[in-house]
């Protein structure tokens, strides 16, 4: 399964953590105390999101690569 989804990582002062969003997978988001932890957590949550979609018979979006907006 292709897992080349865009991940947007940014600092959230409100959460006091880095947040990592995966725009192509609705609701797919992770956080971490460091940039690298947020990225690692996002990679794990992408796998969980895809596994859950397969189990529920939901469509899986194809990665589009770089978005034209963010």
PDB file of N, H, CA, C and O in Angstrom:
ATOM      1  N   UNK A   1       0.844  -1.179   0.000  1.00  0.00           N
ATOM      2  CA  UNK A   1       0.000   0.000   0.000  1.00  0.00           C
ATOM      3  C   UNK A   1       0.896   1.252   0.000  1.00  0.00           C
ATOM      4  O   UNK A   1       1.826   1.357   0.800  1.00  0.00           O
ATOM      5  N   UNK A   2       0.610   2.173  -0.886  1.00  0.00           N
ATOM      6  H   UNK A   2      -0.146   2.088  -1.535  1.00  0.00           H
ATOM      7  CA  UNK A   2       1.403   3.396  -1.011  1.00  0.00           C
ATOM      8  C   UNK A   2       1.087   4.327   0.159  1.00  0.00           C
ATOM      9  O   UNK A   2      -0.077   4.641   0.410  1.00  0.00           O
ATOM     10  N   UNK A   3       2.116   4.765   0.866  1.00  0.00           N
ATOM     11  H   UNK A   3       3.061   4.511   0.662  1.00  0.00           H
ATOM     12  CA  UNK A   3       1.908   5.604   2.053  1.00  0.00           C
ATOM     13  C   UNK A   3       2.584   6.957   1.900  1.00  0.00           C
ATOM     14  O   UNK A   3       3.049   7.530   2.885  1.00  0.00           O
ATOM     15  N   UNK A   4       2.644   7.471   0.688  1.00  0.00           N
ATOM     16  H   UNK A   4       2.265   7.005  -0.112  1.00  0.00           H
ATOM     17  CA  UNK A   4       3.344   8.722   0.431  1.00  0.00           C
ATOM     18  C   UNK A   4       2.404   9.921   0.557  1.00  0.00           C
ATOM     19  O   UNK A   4       2.254  10.708  -0.377  1.00  0.00           O
ATOM     20  N   UNK A   5       1.783  10.044   1.709  1.00  0.00           N
ATOM     21  H   UNK A   5       1.904   9.404   2.468  1.00  0.00           H
ATOM     22  CA  UNK A   5       0.857  11.138   1.963  1.00  0.00           C
ATOM     23  C   UNK A   5       1.602  12.346   2.524  1.00  0.00           C
ATOM     24  O   UNK A   5       2.564  12.206   3.279  1.00  0.00           O
ATOM     25  N   UNK A   6       1.146  13.516   2.144  1.00  0.00           N
ATOM     26  H   UNK A   6       0.365  13.630   1.530  1.00  0.00           H
ATOM     27  CA  UNK A   6       1.746  14.741   2.657  1.00  0.00           C
ATOM     28  C   UNK A   6       1.431  14.868   4.154  1.00  0.00           C
ATOM     29  O   UNK A   6       0.318  14.580   4.593  1.00  0.00           O
ATOM     30  N   UNK A   7       2.420  15.300   4.916  1.00  0.00           N
ATOM     31  H   UNK A   7       3.325  15.534   4.560  1.00  0.00           H
ATOM     32  CA  UNK A   7       2.257  15.555   6.350  1.00  0.00           C
ATOM     33  C   UNK A   7       2.655  16.997   6.599  1.00  0.00           C
ATOM     34  O   UNK A   7       3.756  17.418   6.246  1.00  0.00           O
ATOM     35  N   UNK A   8       1.756  17.748   7.208  1.00  0.00           N
ATOM     36  H   UNK A   8       0.862  17.406   7.495  1.00  0.00           H
ATOM     37  CA  UNK A   8       2.035  19.137   7.552  1.00  0.00           C
ATOM     38  C   UNK A   8       2.280  19.193   9.059  1.00  0.00           C
ATOM     39  O   UNK A   8       1.426  18.793   9.850  1.00  0.00           O
ATOM     40  N   UNK A   9       3.450  19.692   9.447  1.00  0.00           N
ATOM     41  H   UNK A   9       4.144  20.017   8.805  1.00  0.00           H
ATOM     42  CA  UNK A   9       3.824  19.745  10.863  1.00  0.00           C
ATOM     43  C   UNK A   9       4.014  21.204  11.273  1.00  0.00           C
ATOM     44  O   UNK A   9       4.673  21.978  10.579  1.00  0.00           O
ATOM     45  N   UNK A  10       3.428  21.558  12.406  1.00  0.00           N
ATOM     46  H   UNK A  10       2.893  20.929  12.970  1.00  0.00           H
ATOM     47  CA  UNK A  10       3.560  22.933  12.910  1.00  0.00           C
ATOM     48  C   UNK A  10       3.486  22.929  14.436  1.00  0.00           C
ATOM     49  O   UNK A  10       2.971  21.993  15.049  1.00  0.00           O
ATOM     50  N   UNK A  11       4.011  23.993  15.029  1.00  0.00           N
ATOM     51  H   UNK A  11       4.429  24.753  14.531  1.00  0.00           H
ATOM     52  CA  UNK A  11       3.986  24.151  16.474  1.00  0.00           C
ATOM     53  C   UNK A  11       2.658  24.753  16.901  1.00  0.00           C
ATOM     54  O   UNK A  11       2.184  25.708  16.286  1.00  0.00           O
ATOM     55  N   UNK A  12       2.055  24.207  17.946  1.00  0.00           N
ATOM     56  H   UNK A  12       2.440  23.431  18.446  1.00  0.00           H
ATOM     57  CA  UNK A  12       0.824  24.735  18.512  1.00  0.00           C
ATOM     58  C   UNK A  12       1.106  25.206  19.935  1.00  0.00           C
ATOM     59  O   UNK A  12       1.342  24.397  20.833  1.00  0.00           O
ATOM     60  N   UNK A  13       1.080  26.521  20.127  1.00  0.00           N
ATOM     61  H   UNK A  13       0.889  27.178  19.397  1.00  0.00           H
ATOM     62  CA  UNK A  13       1.286  27.072  21.473  1.00  0.00           C
ATOM     63  C   UNK A  13       0.153  26.655  22.399  1.00  0.00           C
ATOM     64  O   UNK A  13       0.366  26.416  23.588  1.00  0.00           O
ATOM     65  N   UNK A  14      -1.044  26.568  21.850  1.00  0.00           N
ATOM     66  H   UNK A  14      -1.217  26.762  20.884  1.00  0.00           H
ATOM     67  CA  UNK A  14      -2.212  26.180  22.638  1.00  0.00           C
ATOM     68  C   UNK A  14      -2.050  24.770  23.213  1.00  0.00           C
ATOM     69  O   UNK A  14      -2.406  24.516  24.364  1.00  0.00           O
ATOM     70  N   UNK A  15      -1.513  23.863  22.404  1.00  0.00           N
ATOM     71  H   UNK A  15      -1.224  24.069  21.469  1.00  0.00           H
ATOM     72  CA  UNK A  15      -1.323  22.474  22.836  1.00  0.00           C
ATOM     73  C   UNK A  15       0.058  22.220  23.419  1.00  0.00           C
ATOM     74  O   UNK A  15       0.312  21.167  24.003  1.00  0.00           O
ATOM     75  N   UNK A  16       0.958  23.204  23.255  1.00  0.00           N
ATOM     76  H   UNK A  16       0.751  24.060  22.781  1.00  0.00           H
ATOM     77  CA  UNK A  16       2.338  23.080  23.704  1.00  0.00           C
ATOM     78  C   UNK A  16       2.988  21.822  23.122  1.00  0.00           C
ATOM     79  O   UNK A  16       3.674  21.069  23.814  1.00  0.00           O
ATOM     80  N   UNK A  17       2.741  21.625  21.815  1.00  0.00           N
ATOM     81  H   UNK A  17       2.184  22.237  21.253  1.00  0.00           H
ATOM     82  CA  UNK A  17       3.258  20.440  21.127  1.00  0.00           C
ATOM     83  C   UNK A  17       3.294  20.708  19.626  1.00  0.00           C
ATOM     84  O   UNK A  17       2.667  21.645  19.132  1.00  0.00           O
ATOM     85  N   UNK A  18       4.036  19.873  18.917  1.00  0.00           N
ATOM     86  H   UNK A  18       4.545  19.112  19.318  1.00  0.00           H
ATOM     87  CA  UNK A  18       3.999  19.900  17.465  1.00  0.00           C
ATOM     88  C   UNK A  18       2.797  19.077  17.018  1.00  0.00           C
ATOM     89  O   UNK A  18       2.542  17.999  17.554  1.00  0.00           O
ATOM     90  N   UNK A  19       2.073  19.580  16.052  1.00  0.00           N
ATOM     91  H   UNK A  19       2.280  20.456  15.617  1.00  0.00           H
ATOM     92  CA  UNK A  19       0.939  18.860  15.485  1.00  0.00           C
ATOM     93  C   UNK A  19       1.282  18.450  14.062  1.00  0.00           C
ATOM     94  O   UNK A  19       1.904  19.209  13.318  1.00  0.00           O
ATOM     95  N   UNK A  20       0.874  17.258  13.695  1.00  0.00           N
ATOM     96  H   UNK A  20       0.368  16.642  14.299  1.00  0.00           H
ATOM     97  CA  UNK A  20       1.120  16.735  12.355  1.00  0.00           C
ATOM     98  C   UNK A  20      -0.217  16.337  11.741  1.00  0.00           C
ATOM     99  O   UNK A  20      -0.900  15.445  12.245  1.00  0.00           O
ATOM    100  N   UNK A  21      -0.587  17.006  10.648  1.00  0.00           N
ATOM    101  H   UNK A  21      -0.033  17.730  10.239  1.00  0.00           H
ATOM    102  CA  UNK A  21      -1.850  16.731   9.966  1.00  0.00           C
ATOM    103  C   UNK A  21      -1.576  16.039   8.633  1.00  0.00           C
ATOM    104  O   UNK A  21      -0.582  16.321   7.963  1.00  0.00           O
ATOM    105  N   UNK A  22      -2.470  15.135   8.264  1.00  0.00           N
ATOM    106  H   UNK A  22      -3.278  14.906   8.808  1.00  0.00           H
ATOM    107  CA  UNK A  22      -2.397  14.443   6.980  1.00  0.00           C
ATOM    108  C   UNK A  22      -3.659  14.845   6.212  1.00  0.00           C
ATOM    109  O   UNK A  22      -4.691  14.184   6.328  1.00  0.00           O
ATOM    110  N   UNK A  23      -3.581  15.924   5.428  1.00  0.00           N
ATOM    111  H   UNK A  23      -2.742  16.461   5.333  1.00  0.00           H
ATOM    112  CA  UNK A  23      -4.771  16.495   4.803  1.00  0.00           C
ATOM    113  C   UNK A  23      -5.563  15.547   3.909  1.00  0.00           C
ATOM    114  O   UNK A  23      -6.779  15.693   3.789  1.00  0.00           O
ATOM    115  N   UNK A  24      -4.905  14.587   3.286  1.00  0.00           N
ATOM    116  H   UNK A  24      -3.917  14.469   3.384  1.00  0.00           H
ATOM    117  CA  UNK A  24      -5.602  13.685   2.362  1.00  0.00           C
ATOM    118  C   UNK A  24      -6.383  12.572   3.062  1.00  0.00           C
ATOM    119  O   UNK A  24      -7.191  11.888   2.434  1.00  0.00           O
ATOM    120  N   UNK A  25      -6.140  12.392   4.365  1.00  0.00           N
ATOM    121  H   UNK A  25      -5.483  12.948   4.875  1.00  0.00           H
ATOM    122  CA  UNK A  25      -6.837  11.363   5.135  1.00  0.00           C
ATOM    123  C   UNK A  25      -7.659  12.061   6.222  1.00  0.00           C
ATOM    124  O   UNK A  25      -7.109  12.452   7.251  1.00  0.00           O
ATOM    125  N   UNK A  26      -8.950  12.218   6.010  1.00  0.00           N
ATOM    126  H   UNK A  26      -9.397  11.900   5.174  1.00  0.00           H
ATOM    127  CA  UNK A  26      -9.795  12.966   6.960  1.00  0.00           C
ATOM    128  C   UNK A  26      -9.635  12.497   8.402  1.00  0.00           C
ATOM    129  O   UNK A  26      -9.742  11.307   8.702  1.00  0.00           O
ATOM    130  N   UNK A  27      -9.378  13.456   9.287  1.00  0.00           N
ATOM    131  H   UNK A  27      -9.292  14.423   9.044  1.00  0.00           H
ATOM    132  CA  UNK A  27      -9.252  13.159  10.707  1.00  0.00           C
ATOM    133  C   UNK A  27      -7.914  12.577  11.113  1.00  0.00           C
ATOM    134  O   UNK A  27      -7.715  12.270  12.288  1.00  0.00           O
ATOM    135  N   UNK A  28      -6.998  12.417  10.187  1.00  0.00           N
ATOM    136  H   UNK A  28      -7.160  12.667   9.232  1.00  0.00           H
ATOM    137  CA  UNK A  28      -5.701  11.808  10.483  1.00  0.00           C
ATOM    138  C   UNK A  28      -4.744  12.889  10.984  1.00  0.00           C
ATOM    139  O   UNK A  28      -4.314  13.761  10.230  1.00  0.00           O
ATOM    140  N   UNK A  29      -4.423  12.806  12.278  1.00  0.00           N
ATOM    141  H   UNK A  29      -4.772  12.097  12.891  1.00  0.00           H
ATOM    142  CA  UNK A  29      -3.602  13.831  12.917  1.00  0.00           C
ATOM    143  C   UNK A  29      -2.862  13.207  14.092  1.00  0.00           C
ATOM    144  O   UNK A  29      -3.359  12.277  14.727  1.00  0.00           O
ATOM    145  N   UNK A  30      -1.669  13.725  14.374  1.00  0.00           N
ATOM    146  H   UNK A  30      -1.266  14.480  13.858  1.00  0.00           H
ATOM    147  CA  UNK A  30      -0.873  13.241  15.507  1.00  0.00           C
ATOM    148  C   UNK A  30      -0.174  14.430  16.144  1.00  0.00           C
ATOM    149  O   UNK A  30      -0.189  15.541  15.613  1.00  0.00           O
ATOM    150  N   UNK A  31       0.436  14.176  17.287  1.00  0.00           N
ATOM    151  H   UNK A  31       0.449  13.274  17.718  1.00  0.00           H
ATOM    152  CA  UNK A  31       1.198  15.241  17.939  1.00  0.00           C
ATOM    153  C   UNK A  31       2.465  14.662  18.529  1.00  0.00           C
ATOM    154  O   UNK A  31       2.671  13.449  18.521  1.00  0.00           O
ATOM    155  N   UNK A  32       3.316  15.542  19.043  1.00  0.00           N
ATOM    156  H   UNK A  32       3.148  16.528  19.049  1.00  0.00           H
ATOM    157  CA  UNK A  32       4.553  15.102  19.671  1.00  0.00           C
ATOM    158  C   UNK A  32       5.254  16.254  20.357  1.00  0.00           C
ATOM    159  O   UNK A  32       5.026  17.417  20.023  1.00  0.00           O
ATOM    160  N   UNK A  33       6.110  15.932  21.317  1.00  0.00           N
ATOM    161  H   UNK A  33       6.295  14.988  21.589  1.00  0.00           H
ATOM    162  CA  UNK A  33       6.867  16.963  22.041  1.00  0.00           C
ATOM    163  C   UNK A  33       7.953  17.575  21.164  1.00  0.00           C
ATOM    164  O   UNK A  33       8.392  18.699  21.409  1.00  0.00           O
ATOM    165  N   UNK A  34       8.392  16.834  20.135  1.00  0.00           N
ATOM    166  H   UNK A  34       8.035  15.921  19.936  1.00  0.00           H
ATOM    167  CA  UNK A  34       9.395  17.344  19.197  1.00  0.00           C
ATOM    168  C   UNK A  34       8.857  17.161  17.785  1.00  0.00           C
ATOM    169  O   UNK A  34       7.893  16.429  17.560  1.00  0.00           O
ATOM    170  N   UNK A  35       9.501  17.843  16.838  1.00  0.00           N
ATOM    171  H   UNK A  35      10.284  18.437  17.021  1.00  0.00           H
ATOM    172  CA  UNK A  35       9.141  17.719  15.433  1.00  0.00           C
ATOM    173  C   UNK A  35       9.240  16.259  14.999  1.00  0.00           C
ATOM    174  O   UNK A  35       8.338  15.735  14.345  1.00  0.00           O
ATOM    175  N   UNK A  36      10.326  15.618  15.362  1.00  0.00           N
ATOM    176  H   UNK A  36      11.059  16.043  15.893  1.00  0.00           H
ATOM    177  CA  UNK A  36      10.563  14.229  14.946  1.00  0.00           C
ATOM    178  C   UNK A  36       9.574  13.263  15.595  1.00  0.00           C
ATOM    179  O   UNK A  36       9.161  12.287  14.970  1.00  0.00           O
ATOM    180  N   UNK A  37       9.197  13.528  16.834  1.00  0.00           N
ATOM    181  H   UNK A  37       9.533  14.322  17.342  1.00  0.00           H
ATOM    182  CA  UNK A  37       8.204  12.680  17.495  1.00  0.00           C
ATOM    183  C   UNK A  37       6.853  12.828  16.807  1.00  0.00           C
ATOM    184  O   UNK A  37       6.149  11.838  16.605  1.00  0.00           O
ATOM    185  N   UNK A  38       6.484  14.058  16.446  1.00  0.00           N
ATOM    186  H   UNK A  38       7.055  14.862  16.610  1.00  0.00           H
ATOM    187  CA  UNK A  38       5.221  14.278  15.735  1.00  0.00           C
ATOM    188  C   UNK A  38       5.222  13.559  14.392  1.00  0.00           C
ATOM    189  O   UNK A  38       4.218  12.960  14.009  1.00  0.00           O
ATOM    190  N   UNK A  39       6.344  13.615  13.674  1.00  0.00           N
ATOM    191  H   UNK A  39       7.160  14.101  13.986  1.00  0.00           H
ATOM    192  CA  UNK A  39       6.458  12.932  12.388  1.00  0.00           C
ATOM    193  C   UNK A  39       6.339  11.421  12.566  1.00  0.00           C
ATOM    194  O   UNK A  39       5.613  10.764  11.820  1.00  0.00           O
ATOM    195  N   UNK A  40       7.041  10.870  13.542  1.00  0.00           N
ATOM    196  H   UNK A  40       7.631  11.404  14.148  1.00  0.00           H
ATOM    197  CA  UNK A  40       6.990   9.431  13.799  1.00  0.00           C
ATOM    198  C   UNK A  40       5.567   9.001  14.160  1.00  0.00           C
ATOM    199  O   UNK A  40       5.074   7.985  13.668  1.00  0.00           O
ATOM    200  N   UNK A  41       4.913   9.782  15.023  1.00  0.00           N
ATOM    201  H   UNK A  41       5.314  10.606  15.422  1.00  0.00           H
ATOM    202  CA  UNK A  41       3.542   9.458  15.409  1.00  0.00           C
ATOM    203  C   UNK A  41       2.593   9.547  14.219  1.00  0.00           C
ATOM    204  O   UNK A  41       1.667   8.745  14.103  1.00  0.00           O
ATOM    205  N   UNK A  42       2.818  10.521  13.332  1.00  0.00           N
ATOM    206  H   UNK A  42       3.571  11.173  13.427  1.00  0.00           H
ATOM    207  CA  UNK A  42       1.983  10.659  12.139  1.00  0.00           C
ATOM    208  C   UNK A  42       2.148   9.447  11.227  1.00  0.00           C
ATOM    209  O   UNK A  42       1.167   8.955  10.668  1.00  0.00           O
ATOM    210  N   UNK A  43       3.365   8.967  11.075  1.00  0.00           N
ATOM    211  H   UNK A  43       4.161   9.367  11.530  1.00  0.00           H
ATOM    212  CA  UNK A  43       3.599   7.792  10.232  1.00  0.00           C
ATOM    213  C   UNK A  43       2.854   6.575  10.789  1.00  0.00           C
ATOM    214  O   UNK A  43       2.305   5.777  10.029  1.00  0.00           O
ATOM    215  N   UNK A  44       2.840   6.439  12.112  1.00  0.00           N
ATOM    216  H   UNK A  44       3.287   7.087  12.729  1.00  0.00           H
ATOM    217  CA  UNK A  44       2.118   5.327  12.737  1.00  0.00           C
ATOM    218  C   UNK A  44       0.613   5.474  12.551  1.00  0.00           C
ATOM    219  O   UNK A  44      -0.082   4.500  12.260  1.00  0.00           O
ATOM    220  N   UNK A  45       0.114   6.694  12.719  1.00  0.00           N
ATOM    221  H   UNK A  45       0.678   7.485  12.955  1.00  0.00           H
ATOM    222  CA  UNK A  45      -1.329   6.912  12.637  1.00  0.00           C
ATOM    223  C   UNK A  45      -1.818   6.762  11.194  1.00  0.00           C
ATOM    224  O   UNK A  45      -2.965   6.380  10.966  1.00  0.00           O
ATOM    225  N   UNK A  46      -0.957   7.059  10.224  1.00  0.00           N
ATOM    226  H   UNK A  46      -0.024   7.369  10.409  1.00  0.00           H
ATOM    227  CA  UNK A  46      -1.330   6.819   8.819  1.00  0.00           C
ATOM    228  C   UNK A  46      -1.577   5.326   8.615  1.00  0.00           C
ATOM    229  O   UNK A  46      -2.569   4.938   7.998  1.00  0.00           O
ATOM    230  N   UNK A  47      -0.680   4.491   9.131  1.00  0.00           N
ATOM    231  H   UNK A  47       0.126   4.806   9.632  1.00  0.00           H
ATOM    232  CA  UNK A  47      -0.868   3.037   9.017  1.00  0.00           C
ATOM    233  C   UNK A  47      -2.165   2.598   9.683  1.00  0.00           C
ATOM    234  O   UNK A  47      -2.917   1.802   9.119  1.00  0.00           O
ATOM    235  N   UNK A  48      -2.432   3.117  10.891  1.00  0.00           N
ATOM    236  H   UNK A  48      -1.822   3.763  11.349  1.00  0.00           H
ATOM    237  CA  UNK A  48      -3.671   2.769  11.595  1.00  0.00           C
ATOM    238  C   UNK A  48      -4.893   3.217  10.800  1.00  0.00           C
ATOM    239  O   UNK A  48      -5.871   2.478  10.696  1.00  0.00           O
ATOM    240  N   UNK A  49      -4.842   4.429  10.238  1.00  0.00           N
ATOM    241  H   UNK A  49      -4.047   5.030  10.323  1.00  0.00           H
ATOM    242  CA  UNK A  49      -5.957   4.971   9.461  1.00  0.00           C
ATOM    243  C   UNK A  49      -6.239   4.066   8.276  1.00  0.00           C
ATOM    244  O   UNK A  49      -7.391   3.718   8.014  1.00  0.00           O
ATOM    245  N   UNK A  50      -5.176   3.678   7.552  1.00  0.00           N
ATOM    246  H   UNK A  50      -4.241   3.960   7.765  1.00  0.00           H
ATOM    247  CA  UNK A  50      -5.337   2.829   6.369  1.00  0.00           C
ATOM    248  C   UNK A  50      -5.868   1.438   6.738  1.00  0.00           C
ATOM    249  O   UNK A  50      -6.746   0.910   6.056  1.00  0.00           O
ATOM    250  N   UNK A  51      -5.342   0.850   7.808  1.00  0.00           N
ATOM    251  H   UNK A  51      -4.630   1.280   8.362  1.00  0.00           H
ATOM    252  CA  UNK A  51      -5.818  -0.468   8.257  1.00  0.00           C
ATOM    253  C   UNK A  51      -7.292  -0.426   8.629  1.00  0.00           C
ATOM    254  O   UNK A  51      -8.050  -1.336   8.293  1.00  0.00           O
ATOM    255  N   UNK A  52      -7.696   0.632   9.322  1.00  0.00           N
ATOM    256  H   UNK A  52      -7.080   1.372   9.595  1.00  0.00           H
ATOM    257  CA  UNK A  52      -9.101   0.775   9.722  1.00  0.00           C
ATOM    258  C   UNK A  52     -10.000   0.941   8.507  1.00  0.00           C
ATOM    259  O   UNK A  52     -11.076   0.347   8.440  1.00  0.00           O
ATOM    260  N   UNK A  53      -9.560   1.749   7.544  1.00  0.00           N
ATOM    261  H   UNK A  53      -8.685   2.232   7.598  1.00  0.00           H
ATOM    262  CA  UNK A  53     -10.349   1.943   6.326  1.00  0.00           C
ATOM    263  C   UNK A  53     -10.548   0.624   5.584  1.00  0.00           C
ATOM    264  O   UNK A  53     -11.642   0.344   5.094  1.00  0.00           O
ATOM    265  N   UNK A  54      -9.492  -0.187   5.500  1.00  0.00           N
ATOM    266  H   UNK A  54      -8.603   0.039   5.898  1.00  0.00           H
ATOM    267  CA  UNK A  54      -9.592  -1.493   4.832  1.00  0.00           C
ATOM    268  C   UNK A  54     -10.585  -2.381   5.571  1.00  0.00           C
ATOM    269  O   UNK A  54     -11.445  -2.998   4.944  1.00  0.00           O
ATOM    270  N   UNK A  55     -10.476  -2.453   6.903  1.00  0.00           N
ATOM    271  H   UNK A  55      -9.776  -1.952   7.412  1.00  0.00           H
ATOM    272  CA  UNK A  55     -11.377  -3.300   7.704  1.00  0.00           C
ATOM    273  C   UNK A  55     -12.833  -2.888   7.552  1.00  0.00           C
ATOM    274  O   UNK A  55     -13.725  -3.736   7.545  1.00  0.00           O
ATOM    275  N   UNK A  56     -13.076  -1.571   7.428  1.00  0.00           N
ATOM    276  H   UNK A  56     -12.351  -0.882   7.433  1.00  0.00           H
ATOM    277  CA  UNK A  56     -14.449  -1.066   7.320  1.00  0.00           C
ATOM    278  C   UNK A  56     -14.937  -0.992   5.880  1.00  0.00           C
ATOM    279  O   UNK A  56     -16.083  -0.616   5.632  1.00  0.00           O
ATOM    280  N   UNK A  57     -14.082  -1.346   4.934  1.00  0.00           N
ATOM    281  H   UNK A  57     -13.151  -1.651   5.135  1.00  0.00           H
ATOM    282  CA  UNK A  57     -14.461  -1.312   3.530  1.00  0.00           C
ATOM    283  C   UNK A  57     -14.610   0.099   2.970  1.00  0.00           C
ATOM    284  O   UNK A  57     -15.353   0.320   2.013  1.00  0.00           O
ATOM    285  N   UNK A  58     -13.912   1.037   3.561  1.00  0.00           N
ATOM    286  H   UNK A  58     -13.308   0.858   4.337  1.00  0.00           H
ATOM    287  CA  UNK A  58     -13.980   2.425   3.098  1.00  0.00           C
ATOM    288  C   UNK A  58     -12.932   2.681   2.020  1.00  0.00           C
ATOM    289  O   UNK A  58     -11.889   2.027   1.989  1.00  0.00           O
ATOM    290  N   UNK A  59     -13.217   3.638   1.133  1.00  0.00           N
ATOM    291  H   UNK A  59     -14.064   4.169   1.158  1.00  0.00           H
ATOM    292  CA  UNK A  59     -12.238   3.946   0.083  1.00  0.00           C
ATOM    293  C   UNK A  59     -10.983   4.584   0.677  1.00  0.00           C
ATOM    294  O   UNK A  59     -11.043   5.316   1.666  1.00  0.00           O
ATOM    295  N   UNK A  60      -9.862   4.290   0.055  1.00  0.00           N
ATOM    296  H   UNK A  60      -9.813   3.695  -0.748  1.00  0.00           H
ATOM    297  CA  UNK A  60      -8.581   4.850   0.495  1.00  0.00           C
ATOM    298  C   UNK A  60      -8.101   5.823  -0.587  1.00  0.00           C
ATOM    299  O   UNK A  60      -7.855   5.420  -1.724  1.00  0.00           O
ATOM    300  N   UNK A  61      -7.969   7.096  -0.230  1.00  0.00           N
ATOM    301  H   UNK A  61      -8.168   7.423   0.694  1.00  0.00           H
ATOM    302  CA  UNK A  61      -7.505   8.072  -1.215  1.00  0.00           C
ATOM    303  C   UNK A  61      -6.086   7.765  -1.681  1.00  0.00           C
ATOM    304  O   UNK A  61      -5.236   7.360  -0.888  1.00  0.00           O
ATOM    305  N   UNK A  62      -5.840   7.960  -2.967  1.00  0.00           N
ATOM    306  H   UNK A  62      -6.530   8.289  -3.611  1.00  0.00           H
ATOM    307  CA  UNK A  62      -4.492   7.814  -3.501  1.00  0.00           C
ATOM    308  C   UNK A  62      -3.689   9.054  -3.127  1.00  0.00           C
ATOM    309  O   UNK A  62      -4.206  10.168  -3.217  1.00  0.00           O
ATOM    310  N   UNK A  63      -2.440   8.886  -2.711  1.00  0.00           N
ATOM    311  H   UNK A  63      -2.020   7.982  -2.638  1.00  0.00           H
ATOM    312  CA  UNK A  63      -1.619  10.054  -2.390  1.00  0.00           C
ATOM    313  C   UNK A  63      -1.465  10.947  -3.618  1.00  0.00           C
ATOM    314  O   UNK A  63      -1.192  10.467  -4.718  1.00  0.00           O
ATOM    315  N   UNK A  64      -1.642  12.238  -3.417  1.00  0.00           N
ATOM    316  H   UNK A  64      -1.864  12.629  -2.524  1.00  0.00           H
ATOM    317  CA  UNK A  64      -1.521  13.182  -4.519  1.00  0.00           C
ATOM    318  C   UNK A  64      -0.165  13.857  -4.537  1.00  0.00           C
ATOM    319  O   UNK A  64       0.172  14.576  -5.478  1.00  0.00           O
ATOM    320  N   UNK A  65       0.610  13.620  -3.489  1.00  0.00           N
ATOM    321  H   UNK A  65       0.336  13.036  -2.725  1.00  0.00           H
ATOM    322  CA  UNK A  65       1.903  14.291  -3.406  1.00  0.00           C
ATOM    323  C   UNK A  65       1.717  15.713  -2.910  1.00  0.00           C
ATOM    324  O   UNK A  65       0.803  16.002  -2.138  1.00  0.00           O
ATOM    325  N   UNK A  66       2.569  16.567  -3.350  1.00  0.00           N
ATOM    326  H   UNK A  66       3.312  16.332  -3.977  1.00  0.00           H
ATOM    327  CA  UNK A  66       2.566  17.946  -2.872  1.00  0.00           C
ATOM    328  C   UNK A  66       1.264  18.647  -3.239  1.00  0.00           C
ATOM    329  O   UNK A  66       0.836  18.622  -4.392  1.00  0.00           O
ATOM    330  N   UNK A  67       0.645  19.270  -2.247  1.00  0.00           N
ATOM    331  H   UNK A  67       0.993  19.291  -1.310  1.00  0.00           H
ATOM    332  CA  UNK A  67      -0.571  20.026  -2.466  1.00  0.00           C
ATOM    333  C   UNK A  67      -0.220  21.411  -3.004  1.00  0.00           C
ATOM    334  O   UNK A  67       0.880  21.909  -2.761  1.00  0.00           O
ATOM    335  N   UNK A  68      -1.123  22.020  -3.714  1.00  0.00           N
ATOM    336  H   UNK A  68      -2.016  21.615  -3.911  1.00  0.00           H
ATOM    337  CA  UNK A  68      -0.902  23.352  -4.248  1.00  0.00           C
ATOM    338  C   UNK A  68      -1.214  24.439  -3.234  1.00  0.00           C
ATOM    339  O   UNK A  68      -0.976  25.621  -3.484  1.00  0.00           O
ATOM    340  N   UNK A  69      -1.746  24.035  -2.090  1.00  0.00           N
ATOM    341  H   UNK A  69      -1.939  23.075  -1.887  1.00  0.00           H
ATOM    342  CA  UNK A  69      -2.093  24.975  -1.030  1.00  0.00           C
ATOM    343  C   UNK A  69      -1.816  24.326   0.314  1.00  0.00           C
ATOM    344  O   UNK A  69      -1.712  23.103   0.413  1.00  0.00           O
ATOM    345  N   UNK A  70      -1.703  25.121   1.314  1.00  0.00           N
ATOM    346  H   UNK A  70      -1.788  26.114   1.234  1.00  0.00           H
ATOM    347  CA  UNK A  70      -1.548  24.577   2.673  1.00  0.00           C
ATOM    348  C   UNK A  70      -2.001  25.609   3.668  1.00  0.00           C
ATOM    349  O   UNK A  70      -1.958  25.365   4.873  1.00  0.00           O
TER     350      UNK A  70
END
